[in-house]
Amino acid sequence: MAERLAAQYGQRVLLVDRRSHIAGNAYDEYNADGILIHRYGPHIFHTNAQRVVDYLSRFTAWRPYRHRVLASVDGMLVPVPINLTTLNRLYSLDLSPEEAEAFLAARAEPIANVRTSEDVVVGKVGRELYEKFFRGYTRKQWGMDPSELDRSVTSRVPVRTTAEDGYFNDEFQCMPLEGYTRMFEKMLAHPNIKVMLNTDFKEIRAEVSFRKLIYTGPIDEYFDHCLGKLPYRSLAFRHETLDQERFQSLAVVNYPSEDVRHTRITEYKYLTGQQHAKTSITYEYPSDEGDPYYPIPRPANAELFKRYEALAEAHPEVTFAGRLGSYRYYNMDQVVAQALSLVERIAEREALKQSA
């Protein structure tokens, strides 16, 4: 949004971030061993939106990358989302796609009123596969049982009866060639944009004059939690560099079992294509403490957000955006699309003229 307001509409923009770096959770950096890692866990870009690709391509070239994930289940590594290979390996079968469809249909438990994440999965694949792949992972990730979570958490997870093992179905699946941080550096390299890092907006609020504020922090924090705190899940990361070329067979391995605390291990060289004698991996540990990453989709939380949204309507000079400002889970491409649309709306409302 800063880049568009500066470059397209000639506005002077101050970008304030309490962290010591730009790029938010997509920030990547070279560690002490010279390996490019994602400090806040893996960020994989995928989209069907050509407009988003065209915009970001102004600031980066791309390297093709098709994301695949394995899960450690019953002492073996099998593809997720569940597909034909998963079923054949788990049950020592040799099913055809048609037989796999019948296999899952026989185990599915039709649920008349699908409300929760548990309902979604049990209705698709039955209770046994739900227990093996979803229940433990979800309990670790969200700190609550899938039966307590809105159906949106698992409704996007596909189940396949072919051997297709790509994690995403999007047409465009690539990684920024030089990394995310470099892409954002180019985006912010405009004379009309000033960046202040290590700065909490609250501390400079009274010292800065502005006609418009775009706020991408937690909406409840902006209003000093006056209606109560909106719940978020966070993550803790354990980064390790190993004196070996590879650690696992692909970028991400999930660990659904509650017997281990981490939810997944990521190996970054698969994402970046970097050649190096060593390799870096990250263990992820979901937590209630720490930076807010995931809005928790439950009806009570949605109601509280609506009350904050009503407060926000009394402040037309502020636009709340992103995951935290909208209290909604967005993929990266959705955030970019939202940003481009919001800028157009702001420009129209404020009668901003396009720069030459």
C-alpha positions in Angstrom: 0.0 0.0 0.0 2.9 2.4 0.8 4.4 1.7 -2.6 1.2 2.3 -4.6 0.3 5.5 -2.6 3.8 6.8 -3.2 4.4 5.7 -6.8 0.9 5.9 -8.3 -0.6 8.8 -6.3 2.5 10.8 -5.3 1.8 10.6 -1.6 4.4 11.0 1.1 4.3 7.9 3.3 5.8 7.1 6.7 6.0 3.3 7.3 6.4 2.4 11.0 7.3 -1.0 12.3 8.1 -2.0 15.8 10.3 -4.8 14.6 13.9 -4.2 13.6 13.3 -5.2 9.9 10.9 -4.8 7.0 8.9 -7.6 5.3 6.8 -8.6 8.3 6.5 -12.4 8.9 7.7 -13.0 5.3 11.1 -11.7 6.3 14.0 -13.9 5.2 17.7 -13.5 6.0 21.1 -15.2 5.6 22.1 -16.9 8.8 25.6 -17.1 10.3 26.4 -19.9 7.9 25.2 -18.0 4.8 22.0 -20.0 4.4 18.8 -18.1 3.4 16.1 -18.9 6.0 12.6 -17.6 6.8 12.8 -16.3 10.4 9.1 -16.8 11.0 8.6 -20.1 9.3 8.1 -21.1 5.7 6.3 -18.7 3.4 5.3 -20.2 0.1 3.8 -18.1 -2.6 0.9 -19.4 -4.7 -2.0 -17.7 -6.4 -4.5 -17.8 -9.3 -4.7 -14.0 -9.4 -2.8 -12.6 -12.4 -3.1 -9.1 -11.1 -1.2 -10.1 -8.0 1.5 -11.8 -10.0 1.9 -8.8 -12.4 2.2 -6.4 -9.5 4.8 -8.4 -7.5 6.8 -9.1 -10.7 7.7 -5.5 -10.8 9.9 -6.1 -7.7 11.2 -9.7 -8.2 12.0 -12.4 -10.7 10.8 -15.9 -9.7 12.0 -19.4 -9.3 9.5 -22.2 -10.0 8.7 -24.1 -6.9 5.9 -26.7 -6.4 5.2 -27.3 -2.7 4.9 -30.9 -1.5 4.4 -32.0 2.1 4.9 -35.4 3.9 3.3 -36.4 7.2 4.9 -38.7 9.8 2.1 -41.2 10.5 2.3 -44.7 11.8 6.1 -44.7 11.5 6.1 -43.8 7.8 6.2 -40.6 5.7 3.1 -40.2 3.5 1.8 -37.4 1.3 -0.5 -34.7 2.7 -3.1 -33.7 1.7 -4.3 -37.3 1.8 -4.1 -38.8 -1.7 -4.0 -42.2 -3.5 -0.4 -42.8 -2.4 -1.2 -42.0 1.2 -4.0 -44.6 1.3 -2.1 -47.3 -0.5 1.0 -46.9 1.8 -1.0 -46.7 5.0 -3.2 -49.7 4.4 -0.8 -51.7 2.2 -3.2 -51.6 -0.7 -3.1 -51.1 -4.4 -6.2 -49.0 -5.0 -7.1 -47.4 -8.3 -8.5 -43.8 -8.1 -12.0 -45.2 -8.4 -11.4 -47.7 -5.7 -9.9 -45.0 -3.5 -13.0 -42.9 -3.9 -15.2 -45.9 -2.8 -12.7 -46.6 0.1 -13.1 -43.1 1.5 -16.9 -43.0 0.8 -17.3 -46.2 2.9 -15.5 -44.5 5.8 -17.0 -41.1 5.6 -19.6 -40.3 8.3 -22.2 -37.9 6.7 -23.0 -35.1 9.0 -26.2 -33.2 8.4 -25.2 -29.9 10.0 -21.5 -29.3 9.4 -20.4 -26.7 11.9 -16.9 -27.6 13.2 -13.6 -28.5 11.8 -14.1 -32.1 13.1 -17.4 -32.3 11.2 -15.7 -31.3 7.9 -13.0 -33.9 8.1 -15.0 -36.8 9.5 -17.6 -36.1 6.9 -15.0 -36.4 4.1 -12.7 -39.3 5.3 -14.1 -40.8 8.4 -12.9 -40.9 12.0 -9.8 -43.1 11.6 -8.0 -40.8 9.1 -9.3 -37.8 11.0 -7.5 -39.1 14.1 -4.3 -40.0 12.2 -3.9 -36.7 10.3 -6.0 -33.9 11.7 -7.0 -34.2 15.3 -3.5 -34.1 17.0 -2.1 -31.5 14.5 -5.1 -29.2 15.0 -5.0 -29.6 18.8 -1.3 -28.6 18.8 -1.7 -25.8 16.2 -4.8 -24.2 17.8 -4.6 -25.3 21.4 -8.1 -26.7 21.2 -9.9 -29.6 19.8 -11.2 -29.4 16.2 -14.7 -29.9 17.6 -14.3 -26.4 19.1 -13.1 -24.7 16.0 -15.1 -23.2 13.1 -15.3 -25.4 10.0 -13.3 -22.9 8.0 -10.0 -24.2 9.6 -10.2 -27.5 7.7 -12.7 -26.8 4.9 -9.9 -25.7 2.6 -7.9 -29.0 2.9 -8.4 -31.1 -0.2 -8.7 -34.9 -0.2 -7.5 -36.5 -3.4 -8.1 -40.0 -4.9 -5.3 -39.6 -7.5 -1.6 -39.6 -6.9 -1.4 -35.8 -7.3 0.8 -34.7 -4.4 1.1 -30.9 -4.8 0.1 -29.2 -1.7 -1.6 -26.3 -3.6 -3.7 -26.3 -6.7 -2.9 -22.8 -7.8 -1.8 -22.1 -11.3 1.1 -19.8 -10.2 3.5 -21.4 -7.7 6.9 -19.7 -7.4 9.3 -18.2 -4.9 10.9 -14.7 -5.2 14.3 -15.4 -6.8 16.3 -13.3 -4.3 14.0 -13.8 -1.4 11.1 -11.9 0.1 13.2 -9.3 2.0 14.9 -8.2 -1.3 11.5 -7.9 -3.0 10.2 -5.7 -0.2 13.4 -3.6 -0.3 12.8 -2.8 -3.9 9.1 -2.1 -3.2 10.1 0.5 -0.6 12.9 2.1 -2.6 10.8 5.2 -3.4 11.8 8.7 -2.4 8.3 9.4 -1.1 8.6 6.5 1.4 10.3 6.9 4.8 10.7 3.8 7.0 11.0 3.9 10.8 12.0 0.5 12.4 12.2 -0.4 16.1 9.3 2.0 16.6 6.0 1.5 18.3 3.4 3.7 16.6 1.8 4.4 20.0 5.0 6.1 21.1 5.1 8.6 18.1 1.4 8.9 17.6 1.2 12.4 19.1 4.3 13.6 17.2 3.3 12.7 13.7 0.8 14.5 11.6 -1.0 12.6 8.9 -4.2 12.8 6.9 -4.7 9.0 6.7 -3.6 6.0 8.8 -3.3 2.5 7.5 -3.1 0.2 10.5 -2.1 -3.5 10.1 -1.6 -4.3 13.7 -4.2 -6.0 15.9 -7.4 -4.0 15.8 -8.1 -4.6 19.5 -4.6 -3.3 20.3 -5.4 0.0 18.5 -8.4 0.5 20.7 -6.3 -0.4 23.9 -8.3 -3.7 24.2 -11.2 -1.6 25.5 -13.7 -4.4 24.7 -11.4 -7.2 25.7 -8.6 -9.0 23.9 -9.1 -10.9 20.7 -7.4 -14.3 21.0 -4.6 -15.3 18.6 -2.3 -18.2 18.3 1.4 -17.7 18.0 4.4 -19.8 17.1 7.9 -20.3 18.5 10.7 -21.4 16.2 13.8 -23.4 16.8 16.3 -22.8 14.0 19.2 -25.3 13.5 22.0 -25.5 11.0 23.3 -29.0 10.4 26.7 -30.1 9.0 25.1 -32.1 6.2 23.8 -31.3 2.7 20.2 -32.5 3.3 18.1 -33.4 6.3 14.8 -34.6 4.8 13.5 -35.4 1.3 11.5 -32.3 0.8 10.8 -28.8 2.3 8.2 -29.6 4.9 7.3 -32.7 7.0 4.3 -32.5 9.3 4.1 -34.2 12.7 0.4 -34.8 13.5 1.0 -36.9 16.6 0.7 -35.2 20.0 3.6 -37.4 21.2 5.9 -34.7 19.8 5.5 -31.0 20.5 6.4 -29.5 17.1 3.9 -29.5 14.3 6.4 -29.5 11.4 10.0 -29.2 10.3 11.0 -27.0 7.4 14.2 -27.3 5.4 14.8 -24.1 3.5 17.1 -25.1 0.7 14.2 -26.8 -1.1 12.3 -23.5 -1.1 15.2 -21.3 -2.2 17.2 -23.6 -4.5 20.4 -22.6 -2.7 23.4 -24.8 -3.0 25.3 -25.2 0.3 27.4 -27.9 2.0 25.2 -27.4 5.2 21.5 -27.2 5.6 19.2 -25.2 7.9 15.9 -26.5 9.4 13.2 -25.0 11.6 11.0 -26.7 14.2 7.6 -25.0 14.8 5.9 -25.0 18.2 2.5 -23.4 18.4 1.9 -21.3 21.5 -0.6 -18.9 23.2 2.3 -16.5 23.9 4.2 -14.4 21.5 3.5 -12.4 18.4 -0.1 -12.7 17.1 -0.1 -14.9 14.0 -3.4 -16.7 13.6 -6.8 -15.2 14.5 -8.7 -18.1 16.2 -11.9 -18.8 14.2 -14.7 -19.3 16.8 -18.1 -17.6 16.9 -17.4 -15.7 20.1 -14.2 -14.2 18.6 -16.0 -13.2 15.4 -18.6 -11.4 17.6 -16.0 -9.5 19.5 -14.3 -8.5 16.3 -17.6 -7.1 15.0 -17.8 -4.9 18.0 -14.3 -3.6 17.3 -15.3 -3.1 13.7 -18.2 -1.0 14.8 -15.8 1.1 16.8 -13.6 1.5 13.7 -16.5 3.0 11.7 -16.3 6.1 14.0 -12.7 6.6 12.8 -12.9 7.0 9.0 -9.3 8.4 9.0 -8.0 4.9 9.8 -8.1 1.9 7.5 -7.6 -1.5 9.2 -6.0 -4.1 7.0 -4.3 -7.4 6.8 -4.7 -10.5 9.0 -4.5 -8.6 12.3 -6.5 -5.5 11.3 -9.3 -7.7 9.7 -9.0 -10.6 12.3 -9.1 -13.1 9.4 -6.7 -15.6 8.0 -5.3 -14.5 4.6 -2.8 -16.1 2.4 -0.1 -13.9 1.0 -1.7 -13.4 -2.4 -5.0 -12.5 -0.7 -3.2 -9.8 1.4 -1.6 -8.3 -1.8 -5.0 -8.3 -3.5 -6.6 -6.7 -0.5 -3.9 -4.0 -0.4 -4.3 -3.1 -4.1 -8.0 -2.8 -3.7 -7.8 -0.8 -0.5 -5.4 1.7 -2.1 -7.9 2.2 -5.0 -10.7 2.8 -2.5 -8.7 5.3 -0.5 -7.6 7.1 -3.6 -11.2 7.4 -4.7 -12.5 8.5 -1.3 -9.6 11.0 -0.8 -9.8 12.2 -4.4 -6.1 11.4 -5.0 -4.7 12.2 -8.4 -2.5 9.7 -10.2 1.1 10.7 -10.7 2.5 11.0 -14.2 
